[in-house]
Amino acid sequence: MPRRLLRDGLIVHDEWFYRAEAQDDPAAALILTLAEWQSGRDAWIARGGRLGVELAPAHRVEQLAADLPLFSLIACSFPGPSEGRGYSQARLLREYWKFSGELRATGHVRSDQLFFMARCGFNSFEMADADLQDAYTALSTFSRAYQPSNDAGLALKLRRR
Amino acid sequence: MYRYDAVDKTLVTERVAQFRDQTRRFLAGELSEDEFRHLRLRNGLYIQRHAPMLRVAIPYGLLSSAQLRALGGIARRYDRGYGHFTTRQNIQYNWPKLEEVPDILAELAKVEMHSIQTSGNCIRNTTSDHLAGVTPDELEDPRPWCELIRQWSTFHPEFTYLPRKFKIAVTGAAQDRAASLVHDVGVHIVRGPGGDLGFEILAGGGLGRTPIIGQVVREFLPREHLLTYLEAVLRVYNLEGRRDNIHKARIKILVRSLGIEEFRRRVEAEWERTRSSGPRVDDAEIARLRSFFNPPAYRRLTDTEPAAGKSTAFRAWYRYNTTAHKVAGYRAVYVSLKKPDVPPGDVTDTQMELLADLADRYSFGEVRVTHTQNLLLADVEQEQTFELWQTLERAGLATPNIGTLTDMICCPGLDFCSLANAGSIDVAKLINERFDDYDYIYDLGELEVKMSGCMNACGHHHVGHIGILGVDKSGEEWYQITIGGAAGADASLGSVIGPSVAKTDVPETIARLLEVYVEQRRPDERFLDTVRRLGVRPFKERAYAAPVAA
C-alpha cells in the first residue's frame, strides 16, 4: 500500500521511496539520507533515476548547495513537535538557493503546523493517514498574513499589501 | 493608539476558531497532552498549580479604556474578580476554566485583543517604554516600530518553533525604562552618523538562571532594514541555538558561547545574503503606523504647581506618583498597584472599570502598563491631578510609593506558579509590614526591590537594586539576596550577599542593608550607587553580623 500524502493541496499517492523501501527497483524515485548521498554520490548519479535527499534538523542547507540541481525533492525532518529548524531550512532553500522542486516536511507533521510550513515553502507533507483530511483545511486556517511567503504553489496571496 | 483594520480583525477571529478547535480536539482525545501543550502555550495558556493561567497580550503595554473595561469584565465573568499585570506589560488570569478559554478569546477579539504568542518558544509580546510619546528625553516614539514588530512577529511562519522563548524590547529615550538590556533583543532608536534615525541592535541579554547583559550586535541599522535584520538574528538563533537542554537554549547562551564578534559575523553574513528577499520596511507602511500615534488633542496650557497649598498626602503622591510630561501643563500619572496588603500587580474587576472611566475623563481614553507592574495615565492635565488623586485614593490606587522600597516587582510565586520554589507575594507582605513608615521610605529615595519565587527570574531579581530569590532548601522556602543590580541604561547584575535566609528573616536582613546605606551614603547618593562605590562587603558584614532575633 503506497503512502498517501498532501502535495500542492491534494491528497495523492507517494511515488517516492526511501532506500529501505525501494527493494531492487532500479528506476524508483529515491529519497536518500545525507550520509547515503555523500558516501556514494557518483554511483547515485550514474543510477539515473530521480533523486531526493532528506535533511535532519542539524544539517545545514549549505551542505547540499552545490548539488541542488541534481535533486527533484528535498525533505526536511521534524523529529518532534518542538522542532523548528526545518522552517529556516525551507526558507533558505526557496529564497536563497532558489530550489524549485518538491520540498517535503517529514516526521512529526500535524495539521496545526501546516500553515507555517507552507508559508516557509514546503509543498508536500508526510502525515498519518488519519490526519490527511484535516490537513487540507489546515492550509487555510488563516486567510491573511503579515509576512511575505514562499507558498506561491498554493496560490495564497495573503499579505497585507 | 493602533486600531485594527480588516486584516488584523480577520486574523484574530480566525485564531479564536483555530484555538477552539484545538481545545475541542484535546478534550476529545485527538491531541496528546504534549501536542496540545505546544499549541496552548503559543496561545498564552499554562496549566498551573490550581487551574490554567491565561496570559493576555497587551502590545507594548498600551490599552484603550474599552480594552481595560473588557479585561475587568473578563475577570468578573471567567475568573475570581481580578487580574495580575506582569513585568512584560501583559495581564494574567489565574483561574480560568480550560473549556471557557475559547470564549474568553472571543471576548478579547471584540476589543482587538488576543493571547497569541504570550508563551511558548516563539517571539513574545514586544515591550517598550511606558512613557513613550510623552517623555521629554525621547528621540522618537518607539510605538510605531513596536507595532511593526508586533505584526511581523505574529504567526511568523519561520520563527514559531524556536529553541526557546524570544523577547524583544524597543526604546527611543535616553533612559531605558523597558529593561532592554536584559531582553533577547533590544532595539534602541538612535541617530546615525549622517543624522538619520535608525536602530542600535543588541542581543543576548536575559535573566533566568544565567543572567547576562545584552551586547551590541550593530551600532547603527538604517530603519528600512529593521525586519530583515531581526530575521537574520532569529535565523542564526533558530538554526544554531541549542535544543538539547532547555536551560541552555536562550539566545544569550549562543551569543556567549560564540562570543559577540563571531555572533555578529554570522548575523551580518546571514543578513547580507538574505536581506534582498526579506520584508523591507516601506515608508508608506511606517507613515500609516505613525499616524496611529499622533499626539492627542492637548489643550494649550502652562505648567502649574498643583501641589502648592494642598495636603501632605497629596503632595507626597504628586511627587512620587506623577512624572514629567513633554507638553506644558500635563503630567503622567502612575496608578500604584503596590498597596501594602495587595499582591503586587493585582487589580480587581471594579478597579479596572473605574480606571477605564478615569482614562476617559482625564487621559484621552488610554492606559498603559509599566514593566514594574503599575499602570499609567499618560496625559493628565496638571490642574486635574488633585481631583484624580481623590478618586484613586478612595479606590486604593494612590499608594504614594512609585520608585520607592515598597514599589516591589514580584512574580506570582508559589501561590500560583507551578515552577516556583518559594512564595513571593507573602514576602512582599512581610516587607510591607516591616517598612510602613513613609518618612523612612522617602528618605531612602530611589530603590528597586525585585523578587522572584524561583531562578526563572520572572520578578527580575538579578537587576533589582535589592534582589530576592526564593530557593527550596529541603522543602523549606529560603531566600537569596543580591544587591547592586540595575535594569536601565547602566544595567548590571546584582551580587549575592551570602547564604540564603529564612522567610521571616528577609525584612530584617533588608533593614540591615539599608542601615549600612543610611550610614555610609553621600549626599544625594542612591542605594545602588552606594553599593557600587563600597562593594558588597560592608553590607554583607552587617547582614550576617548577628542572628536575626525571632
Interface residues (C-beta under 8 A of the other chain):
Chain A: P57 R60 P81 S82 E83 G84 R85 Y87 S88 Q89 R91 L92 E95 Y96 R110 D112 Q113 F115 F116 M117 A118 R119 C120 T141 F142 S143 R144 A145 Y146 Q147 P148 S149 R160 R161
Chain B: V7 T10 L11 E14 R15 Q18 Q22 D34 E35 H38 L39 N121 Q151 W152 T154 F155 H156 P157 E158 F159 T160 Y161 L162 P163 R235 N238 L239 R243 R273 T274 S277 G278 P279 E285
